[in-house]
């Protein structure tokens, strides 16, 4: 550690061996473990705790009382050298927790770039959050959850371990998510069900009318059509499978899953019809 490169409050504890980049600031009573690496310009707030084999890329902010890199809540964990990696410019707000990976997974919990983890949210062991993911206050992720780019998870939502959330999806607040959510999908509810597409998010991200119309047609065919689900998948593949976003949904459906696919709820048809 080069003391001239960082600003460290005199009450903070920075263990020997920690590596702090240029422009790092460490606030009062914060604790930095010996295997922590902080990139350029990282800000660590008062009373925050960073421990384990934890790497924060440039511009990350960890606000007061948050903790990153503490052991997983896994009774099988026996101190193995697992990790946390946080991408550039991600913000971890007050009292949020990000636990290191476990030997039952790939040994790493990973947050991508430009994520926002709001107050009191929990990211369990071996979770992977891609870029620009937002977890609102009090969101709880079980272990091994995978969340794609640009997903928004509403406040108070609980996501079961090993669930996959496809990119550009939106999860309504106070939901309980037990099944995989398709890319571009929208779901909500206690034991959540799909209620349609994330149309607002699609428009905000610049998806054109042609792409949105193809996604609408595919959604209706997959989740509101008749016949077996396999037959509906085959028909949507035939009619719309060449469209890139539809192809992404179909690939998500065909990929390996520990939890199974979330289906549409009873009111999903009404919601999608109104949106159309």
C-alpha positions as CSV (number, residue, x, y, z in Angstrom):
1,X,0.0,0.0,0.0
2,X,1.3,3.5,-0.9
3,X,-0.1,5.9,1.8
4,X,0.5,8.9,-0.5
5,X,-2.0,7.5,-3.1
6,X,-5.0,7.3,-0.8
7,X,-6.8,9.4,1.8
8,X,-7.4,7.2,4.9
9,X,-9.2,8.5,8.0
10,X,-7.1,8.0,11.1
11,X,-9.7,5.8,12.8
12,X,-10.0,3.4,9.8
13,X,-8.2,0.1,9.9
14,X,-6.4,-0.9,6.7
15,X,-4.6,-4.2,7.1
16,X,-1.1,-4.8,5.8
17,X,-1.2,-6.3,2.4
18,X,-4.3,-4.4,1.2
19,X,-3.8,-2.6,-2.1
20,X,-5.3,0.8,-2.6
21,X,-5.2,2.7,-5.9
22,X,-4.7,6.3,-6.6
23,X,-7.4,8.6,-5.2
24,X,-9.0,6.0,-2.9
25,X,-10.8,7.4,0.2
26,X,-11.5,5.4,3.3
27,X,-13.9,6.9,5.8
28,X,-14.0,6.8,9.7
29,X,-13.9,3.4,11.3
30,X,-14.0,1.5,8.0
31,X,-12.1,-1.8,8.0
32,X,-10.2,-3.0,4.9
33,X,-8.9,-6.6,5.0
34,X,-5.4,-7.8,3.9
35,X,-6.5,-9.3,0.6
36,X,-8.7,-6.4,-0.6
37,X,-7.8,-4.6,-3.8
38,X,-9.3,-1.2,-4.4
39,X,-9.1,0.4,-7.8
40,X,-8.5,4.0,-8.6
41,X,-11.0,6.4,-7.0
42,X,-12.8,3.9,-4.9
43,X,-14.7,5.5,-2.0
44,X,-15.3,3.6,1.2
45,X,-17.7,5.2,3.7
46,X,-17.7,5.3,7.5
47,X,-18.0,1.9,9.3
48,X,-18.0,-0.1,6.0
49,X,-16.2,-3.5,6.1
50,X,-14.4,-5.0,3.1
51,X,-12.8,-8.4,3.7
52,X,-11.7,-11.6,2.0
53,X,-10.3,-11.8,-1.5
54,X,-12.3,-8.8,-2.7
55,X,-11.5,-6.6,-5.7
56,X,-13.3,-3.4,-6.4
57,X,-12.7,-1.8,-9.8
58,X,-12.3,1.9,-10.4
59,X,-14.9,4.4,-9.2
60,X,-16.8,1.9,-6.9
61,X,-18.6,3.5,-3.9
62,X,-19.3,1.6,-0.7
63,X,-21.4,3.7,1.6
64,X,-21.5,3.6,5.4
65,X,-22.2,0.3,7.2
66,X,-22.2,-1.8,4.0
67,X,-20.1,-5.0,4.0
68,X,-18.5,-6.7,1.0
69,X,-16.6,-9.9,1.0
70,X,-17.6,-11.5,4.3
71,X,-18.1,-15.3,4.4
72,X,-21.1,-16.9,2.7
73,X,-24.1,-17.9,4.7
74,X,-23.4,-21.5,3.8
75,X,-22.8,-24.1,6.5
76,X,-20.6,-26.1,4.1
77,X,-18.1,-23.2,3.9
78,X,-14.9,-23.9,5.8
79,X,-12.8,-20.8,5.0
80,X,-11.8,-21.7,1.4
81,X,-10.3,-18.8,-0.6
82,X,-13.4,-17.7,-2.5
83,X,-13.8,-14.2,-3.9
84,X,-15.9,-11.1,-4.6
85,X,-15.4,-9.0,-7.7
86,X,-17.2,-5.6,-8.2
87,X,-17.1,-3.9,-11.6
88,X,-16.4,-0.2,-12.3
89,X,-18.6,2.6,-10.9
90,X,-21.0,0.2,-9.1
91,X,-22.6,1.8,-6.0
92,X,-23.3,-0.2,-2.8
93,X,-25.5,1.7,-0.5
94,X,-25.9,1.8,3.3
95,X,-26.2,-1.5,5.2
96,X,-26.1,-3.6,2.0
97,X,-24.3,-6.9,2.1
98,X,-22.3,-8.7,-0.7
99,X,-21.0,-12.1,0.4
100,X,-18.1,-14.0,-1.1
101,X,-18.5,-17.1,-3.2
102,X,-18.7,-20.7,-2.0
103,X,-17.1,-24.0,-2.9
104,X,-20.6,-25.2,-3.9
105,X,-20.5,-22.7,-6.8
106,X,-17.7,-21.2,-8.9
107,X,-16.1,-19.6,-5.8
108,X,-16.9,-16.0,-6.8
109,X,-19.7,-13.5,-6.3
110,X,-19.5,-11.0,-9.2
111,X,-21.2,-7.6,-9.7
112,X,-20.8,-5.9,-13.1
113,X,-20.3,-2.3,-14.1
114,X,-22.6,0.6,-13.1
115,X,-24.8,-1.5,-10.8
116,X,-26.8,0.1,-7.9
117,X,-27.3,-1.9,-4.8
118,X,-29.6,0.1,-2.7
119,X,-29.9,0.2,1.1
120,X,-30.1,-3.1,3.1
121,X,-30.1,-5.2,-0.1
122,X,-28.4,-8.6,0.2
123,X,-26.4,-10.3,-2.6
124,X,-25.8,-13.9,-1.6
125,X,-22.9,-16.1,-2.3
126,X,-22.0,-17.0,-5.9
127,X,-24.5,-14.5,-7.4
128,X,-23.7,-12.9,-10.7
129,X,-25.1,-9.5,-11.6
130,X,-24.3,-8.3,-15.1
131,X,-24.0,-4.6,-16.0
132,X,-26.4,-1.8,-14.9
133,X,-28.4,-4.0,-12.6
134,X,-30.5,-2.1,-10.0
135,X,-31.6,-3.8,-6.7
136,X,-33.9,-1.5,-4.8
137,X,-34.1,-1.3,-1.0
138,X,-34.3,-4.6,0.9
139,X,-34.0,-6.9,-2.1
140,X,-32.8,-10.3,-1.1
141,X,-30.9,-12.6,-3.5
142,X,-30.3,-16.2,-2.5
143,X,-27.1,-17.9,-3.5
144,X,-26.3,-18.6,-7.2
145,X,-28.8,-16.1,-8.6
146,X,-27.8,-14.8,-12.1
147,X,-29.2,-11.5,-13.3
148,X,-28.7,-10.1,-16.8
149,X,-27.9,-6.6,-18.0
150,X,-30.3,-3.7,-17.2
151,X,-32.6,-5.6,-14.9
152,X,-34.5,-3.7,-12.2
153,X,-35.6,-5.5,-9.1
154,X,-38.2,-3.7,-7.0
155,X,-37.9,-3.1,-3.3
156,X,-38.5,-5.9,-0.8
157,X,-38.3,-8.6,-3.5
158,X,-36.9,-12.0,-2.6
159,X,-35.3,-14.2,-5.3
160,X,-34.8,-17.9,-4.6
161,X,-31.4,-19.4,-5.0
162,X,-30.3,-20.4,-8.5
163,X,-33.0,-18.4,-10.3
164,X,-32.0,-16.8,-13.6
165,X,-33.3,-13.3,-14.5
166,X,-32.9,-12.5,-18.2
167,X,-31.6,-9.1,-19.4
168,X,-33.9,-6.1,-19.6
169,X,-36.4,-7.7,-17.2
170,X,-38.3,-5.9,-14.5
171,X,-39.4,-7.4,-11.2
172,X,-42.2,-5.6,-9.3
173,X,-41.7,-4.7,-5.7
174,X,-42.5,-7.1,-2.8
175,X,-42.4,-10.1,-5.2
176,X,-41.3,-13.6,-4.3
177,X,-39.4,-15.0,-7.4
178,X,-39.1,-18.8,-7.5
179,X,-38.7,-19.4,-11.3
180,X,-36.5,-18.1,-14.1
181,X,-37.7,-14.9,-15.7
182,X,-37.3,-14.5,-19.5
183,X,-35.3,-11.7,-21.0
184,X,-37.5,-8.5,-21.5
185,X,-40.1,-10.0,-19.2
186,X,-42.1,-8.3,-16.4
187,X,-43.3,-10.1,-13.3
188,X,-44.7,-9.4,-9.9
189,X,-46.5,-11.0,-7.0
190,X,-46.1,-13.2,-4.0
191,X,-44.9,-16.3,-5.8
192,X,-44.4,-14.1,-8.9
193,X,-45.8,-14.7,-12.3
194,X,-45.2,-13.1,-15.7
195,X,-47.5,-10.2,-16.4
196,X,-46.2,-9.2,-19.8
197,X,-43.1,-7.5,-21.2
198,X,-41.0,-4.7,-19.8
199,X,-42.3,-2.4,-22.5
200,X,-41.2,0.8,-20.7
201,X,-37.7,-0.5,-20.3
202,X,-37.6,-1.6,-23.9
203,X,-38.6,1.9,-25.1
204,X,-36.1,3.6,-22.8
205,X,-33.3,1.5,-24.1
206,X,-34.0,2.4,-27.7
207,X,-35.6,-0.8,-29.0
208,X,-37.6,0.0,-32.1
209,X,-41.2,-0.7,-33.0
210,X,-40.3,-3.8,-35.1
211,X,-38.4,-5.4,-32.3
212,X,-41.1,-4.7,-29.7
213,X,-43.9,-6.0,-32.0
214,X,-41.9,-9.2,-32.6
215,X,-41.4,-9.6,-28.8
216,X,-45.1,-9.1,-28.2
217,X,-46.1,-11.7,-30.8
218,X,-43.6,-14.1,-29.3
219,X,-44.8,-13.5,-25.8
220,X,-48.4,-14.1,-26.7
221,X,-47.4,-17.3,-28.6
222,X,-45.3,-18.7,-25.8
223,X,-47.4,-17.8,-22.8
224,X,-50.9,-17.0,-23.9
225,X,-51.3,-19.5,-26.8
226,X,-52.9,-23.0,-26.8
227,X,-51.4,-26.4,-27.0
228,X,-48.4,-27.8,-25.1
229,X,-45.6,-25.4,-24.2
230,X,-43.2,-27.4,-26.4
231,X,-45.5,-27.0,-29.3
232,X,-45.8,-23.2,-28.7
233,X,-42.0,-22.9,-28.5
234,X,-41.7,-24.7,-31.9
235,X,-44.3,-22.4,-33.5
236,X,-42.7,-19.2,-32.1
237,X,-39.3,-20.5,-33.3
238,X,-40.8,-21.1,-36.8
239,X,-42.6,-17.7,-37.0
240,X,-40.3,-15.4,-35.1
241,X,-37.1,-17.2,-34.3
242,X,-35.0,-15.2,-36.8
243,X,-35.6,-11.9,-34.8
244,X,-32.6,-11.4,-32.5
245,X,-34.5,-10.6,-29.3
246,X,-36.9,-13.4,-29.8
247,X,-34.0,-15.7,-30.5
248,X,-32.5,-14.6,-27.1
249,X,-35.7,-15.6,-25.3
250,X,-35.8,-19.0,-27.0
251,X,-32.2,-19.6,-26.1
252,X,-32.9,-18.7,-22.5
253,X,-35.8,-21.1,-22.4
254,X,-33.7,-23.9,-23.8
255,X,-30.7,-23.3,-21.5
256,X,-30.1,-25.4,-18.4
257,X,-32.2,-24.4,-15.4
258,X,-32.2,-25.4,-11.7
259,X,-35.6,-23.7,-11.0
260,X,-37.7,-24.0,-14.1
261,X,-39.3,-21.3,-16.2
262,X,-41.8,-18.7,-14.8
263,X,-45.1,-18.9,-16.6
264,X,-47.7,-16.2,-17.1
265,X,-50.2,-15.6,-14.3
266,X,-54.0,-15.6,-14.7
267,X,-54.1,-11.8,-15.3
268,X,-51.1,-11.7,-17.7
269,X,-53.3,-11.9,-20.8
270,X,-55.3,-8.9,-19.6
271,X,-52.2,-6.9,-18.8
272,X,-50.6,-7.7,-22.2
273,X,-53.8,-6.9,-24.1
274,X,-54.1,-3.5,-22.3
275,X,-50.4,-2.8,-23.1
276,X,-51.1,-3.5,-26.8
